[in-house]
């Protein structure tokens, strides 16, 4: 499929849930270098040789907090390079390791029949610090293969999801993509790496946190108008080279905010299945509300200073909720 607007619009669905829009973008990007190690025994996706724009549900070995979505699986989609989760109202959170329209190199008219591209995944480590690793191996570009029948351009990368910390990493492997290739095949379209939250398919809007400039030391910026950003020309000037990595640490709660939350009230147990104890740790009366994934208040109550209330969650649908107070403190509550 041609790398144009529909490249971004051919996005994907996923059986996951989300909370309402965030007050601030919950990730901060940084660059690191590390040896790129190809996956040794990945589970390969069940896609045919010659694939283009594959769409497939990818199971996760653990629940992963992605923005305000608690994901139990992710969908591969876009033009083969995106992983996404969807909330109840249809907005998507998207992992976008590299905005390229990738394709199986076996479609090349001049290549070796044994030369193929694969997408696979594996999990390493032990609970609760497992790492889910997904790899795009030896992939070509649709634009080159479609226009010229050749597959000289090759890209490799991995997406890592860290169970314990919630860290997201993009790790880049060997590539032959040059600056000249970028100008030839991506003219008018952004080459970037980043995360998109609250993407609205119908309105073509969302918050995009993206890399621009030199891929070895990019600047990270947030644009809350996806449409304007897409045509802004802000882009990477070259491809990330082998051994380059982009790491996204969650920053939705600052140190100061964390202290407020921890000192304001306590939830136990969390996750919960039948009941959860909510304890007011302050010296003031507080109003509490429990919000569903759609932002609807499903319960509310008042707690006196230092008081505790047993919250019955046995009738709540499994998923992610938010407990918040009239003083501005909030915590996520997982129901399973």
C-alpha positions in Angstrom: 0.0 0.0 0.0 1.3 3.4 -0.9 2.9 5.4 2.0 0.4 8.3 2.2 -2.4 9.4 4.5 -4.0 5.9 4.4 -0.6 4.6 5.7 -1.6 6.1 9.0 -5.3 5.6 8.7 -5.2 1.8 8.0 -4.8 1.4 11.8 -5.9 -1.5 13.9 -8.3 -2.7 16.5 -7.6 -4.4 19.8 -9.6 -5.9 22.7 -8.3 -3.5 25.4 -9.7 -0.7 27.5 -8.8 2.9 28.3 -9.5 5.7 30.7 -10.3 9.2 29.5 -7.8 11.7 28.1 -4.7 12.4 30.1 -3.8 15.7 31.7 -0.2 15.4 30.4 1.6 13.1 28.0 2.8 10.2 30.1 6.1 9.4 28.4 9.5 10.9 28.0 11.9 9.8 25.2 15.6 9.2 25.5 18.3 7.7 23.3 20.7 4.8 24.3 23.1 2.5 22.6 23.3 -1.2 23.0 24.3 -4.2 20.9 21.4 -5.4 18.7 20.8 -9.1 19.3 18.3 -10.8 16.9 15.7 -13.0 18.6 17.0 -16.6 18.7 13.8 -18.6 18.8 10.9 -16.3 18.1 7.3 -17.3 17.6 6.7 -16.2 14.0 3.4 -14.6 13.0 1.0 -16.7 11.0 1.3 -14.6 7.9 1.9 -15.8 4.4 5.1 -15.4 2.5 4.9 -12.3 0.4 3.0 -10.4 3.1 2.0 -6.7 2.9 0.1 -4.7 5.5 -0.4 -7.7 7.8 -3.1 -7.3 10.5 -3.0 -9.7 13.4 -3.8 -9.8 17.1 -0.6 -10.3 19.2 -1.2 -11.9 22.7 0.9 -10.4 25.5 2.2 -12.7 28.3 1.3 -10.1 30.9 -1.0 -7.1 31.4 0.9 -4.0 30.1 -0.1 -0.4 31.0 0.1 1.6 27.8 -0.8 5.2 28.5 -4.1 4.8 30.2 -4.9 1.5 28.5 -4.4 -1.8 30.3 -3.4 -4.0 27.4 -3.7 -7.8 27.4 -2.9 -8.0 23.7 -1.8 -5.7 20.9 -2.8 -5.5 17.2 -0.2 -5.3 14.5 -1.5 -3.0 11.7 -1.0 0.2 9.9 1.3 -0.7 7.0 2.9 -3.5 9.1 4.9 -1.3 11.4 2.4 -0.3 14.2 1.2 -1.9 17.4 -2.0 -0.5 18.8 -4.6 -0.8 21.5 -8.1 0.7 21.4 -10.3 2.2 24.1 -14.1 1.8 24.5 -15.0 4.8 22.4 -12.7 3.8 19.5 -9.6 6.0 20.1 -6.2 4.3 19.8 -2.9 4.3 21.5 -0.2 3.4 19.0 3.5 2.3 19.3 5.2 3.6 16.1 8.8 2.4 16.1 9.6 3.6 12.6 7.1 5.1 10.2 7.9 2.9 7.2 5.6 0.9 4.9 7.3 -2.4 5.3 6.9 -5.5 3.1 8.2 -9.0 2.7 11.3 -8.9 0.5 10.2 -12.1 -1.2 8.0 -9.9 -3.4 11.1 -8.6 -5.1 11.4 -9.7 -8.8 15.2 -10.0 -8.5 15.7 -11.5 -5.1 16.6 -15.0 -3.8 13.5 -17.1 -3.2 15.0 -18.1 0.2 15.3 -14.4 1.1 12.2 -13.6 3.2 11.1 -11.1 5.9 9.6 -12.3 9.2 7.8 -10.8 12.2 8.0 -12.7 15.4 8.0 -12.3 19.2 9.3 -14.0 22.4 9.2 -13.3 26.1 12.4 -13.3 28.3 12.9 -13.1 32.0 10.8 -14.1 35.0 7.7 -12.6 36.5 7.3 -9.8 37.5 10.1 -8.5 35.4 9.5 -10.2 32.1 10.2 -8.5 28.7 8.1 -9.0 25.7 10.2 -8.6 22.6 8.7 -8.3 19.0 11.0 -8.2 16.0 10.7 -7.0 12.4 13.4 -9.0 10.7 15.0 -8.3 7.3 12.0 -6.2 6.1 11.9 -4.4 2.8 10.0 -1.2 1.7 6.8 -1.4 -0.3 7.7 1.7 -2.3 10.9 0.3 -3.6 9.5 -3.2 -4.3 6.4 -1.8 -6.0 8.2 0.8 -8.1 11.3 -1.1 -9.1 10.9 -4.7 -8.2 14.1 -4.6 -6.1 14.6 -5.0 -2.4 17.9 -3.3 -1.7 16.6 -1.5 1.3 16.4 -3.6 4.5 15.4 -2.6 8.0 15.4 -4.5 11.3 14.0 -3.4 14.7 12.5 -4.7 17.9 9.9 -3.4 20.3 10.4 -4.3 24.0 7.7 -4.0 26.6 9.0 -4.2 30.2 6.5 -5.8 32.6 7.8 -4.4 35.9 8.6 -0.8 35.0 6.2 -0.2 32.1 9.2 1.0 30.0 8.8 0.9 26.2 11.9 0.5 24.0 12.5 0.6 20.3 15.8 -1.1 19.4 17.2 -0.7 15.9 19.2 -3.3 14.0 21.1 -3.4 10.7 19.7 -1.1 8.0 20.6 -0.1 4.4 18.1 2.8 4.4 20.0 5.9 3.3 19.2 9.6 3.4 18.8 9.5 -0.4 16.3 6.7 0.0 14.4 8.8 2.5 14.2 11.6 0.0 13.2 9.3 -2.8 10.6 7.2 -1.2 9.3 9.3 1.7 9.1 12.7 0.1 6.2 14.6 1.6 5.7 12.1 4.4 7.2 12.0 7.9 9.9 9.6 8.9 9.7 9.4 12.7 9.6 7.2 15.7 7.4 7.7 18.7 4.1 7.2 20.4 0.6 8.3 19.5 -2.2 8.5 22.2 -5.9 9.1 21.8 -5.8 8.8 18.0 -9.3 9.4 16.6 -9.7 7.5 13.3 -12.7 9.6 12.2 -11.3 13.0 13.1 -7.7 12.2 12.1 -6.6 13.7 15.4 -4.5 12.7 18.4 -1.4 13.4 20.5 1.8 12.5 18.8 5.1 12.3 20.7 7.8 12.1 18.0 11.5 12.2 17.2 12.9 14.7 14.7 16.3 15.7 13.4 19.4 13.4 13.6 18.3 9.9 14.5 21.3 9.4 16.7 20.4 12.4 18.9 16.8 13.4 18.0 14.7 16.1 19.6 11.5 14.8 21.2 8.4 16.9 20.8 4.7 16.6 21.6 2.1 17.9 19.1 -1.6 17.6 20.2 -2.8 18.3 16.6 -1.9 15.1 14.7 -3.2 16.5 11.4 -1.1 19.6 11.4 2.0 17.7 12.6 1.6 15.2 9.7 2.1 17.9 7.2 4.5 20.1 9.2 7.7 18.6 7.8 9.0 17.8 11.2 10.9 14.5 10.7 14.0 12.4 11.2 16.7 13.3 8.7 18.2 9.8 8.6 17.4 6.3 9.8 18.4 5.0 13.3 21.5 2.9 12.9 22.3 -0.5 14.3 22.7 -0.4 18.1 20.6 2.8 18.5 17.7 2.5 21.0 14.8 4.8 22.0 13.5 4.4 25.5 10.2 5.8 26.8 9.9 6.1 30.5 6.5 6.8 32.1 6.3 10.3 33.5 2.5 10.5 34.2 3.2 11.0 37.9 6.0 13.2 38.9 7.9 12.7 42.2 5.9 15.5 43.8 2.6 14.2 42.5 3.5 10.7 43.7 4.1 12.0 47.2 0.7 13.7 47.1 -1.0 10.5 45.9 0.8 8.2 48.4 0.0 10.6 51.3 -3.6 11.2 50.3 -5.1 7.7 50.3 -4.3 4.1 50.0 -5.9 1.2 48.0 -5.5 -2.4 49.1 -5.4 -4.9 47.5 -4.7 -3.6 44.0 -5.4 -5.3 41.7 -8.7 -6.4 43.4 -11.4 -8.9 42.5 -14.2 -8.6 45.1 -13.4 -5.8 47.6 -10.8 -3.0 48.0 -10.0 -1.0 51.1 -9.8 2.7 50.5 -8.0 4.6 53.4 -8.0 8.4 53.7 -4.5 9.2 55.0 -5.0 12.9 55.4 -6.3 15.0 58.2 -9.2 16.3 56.2 -12.5 14.9 54.9 -12.3 13.9 51.3 -14.8 13.2 48.5 -14.0 10.2 46.4 -15.2 9.0 43.0 -14.5 5.8 41.1 -14.4 6.4 37.3 -14.9 3.7 34.6 -12.9 3.5 31.4 -15.4 5.8 29.7 -15.1 8.4 32.4 -18.4 7.5 34.0 -18.7 7.7 37.8 -19.6 4.2 39.0 -19.4 4.9 42.7 -18.7 7.9 45.0 -18.4 8.4 48.7 -17.0 10.6 51.5 -14.3 9.6 54.0 -13.6 11.3 57.3 -9.9 12.0 58.2 -7.9 8.7 58.7 -11.0 6.7 57.9 -11.2 3.5 55.8 -14.1 2.2 53.6 -14.5 -1.2 52.0 -15.3 -0.7 48.3 -17.4 -3.6 46.8 -16.0 -4.1 43.3 -17.5 -7.6 42.8 -20.0 -6.2 40.3 -17.4 -4.1 38.4 -16.4 -5.3 34.9 -12.8 -6.4 34.8 -10.4 -3.6 33.7 -8.9 -0.4 34.7 -10.5 2.3 36.9 -9.5 5.5 38.5 -10.1 6.5 42.1 -9.9 10.3 42.5 -10.5 12.8 45.2 -11.9 16.3 45.3 -8.4 17.4 46.3 -6.8 16.3 43.0 -5.2 13.0 44.1 -5.8 10.0 41.9 -4.8 6.3 41.6 -5.4 3.6 39.2 -7.3 0.5 40.4 -7.2 -2.7 38.4 -10.1 -5.1 38.7 -9.7 -8.7 37.6 
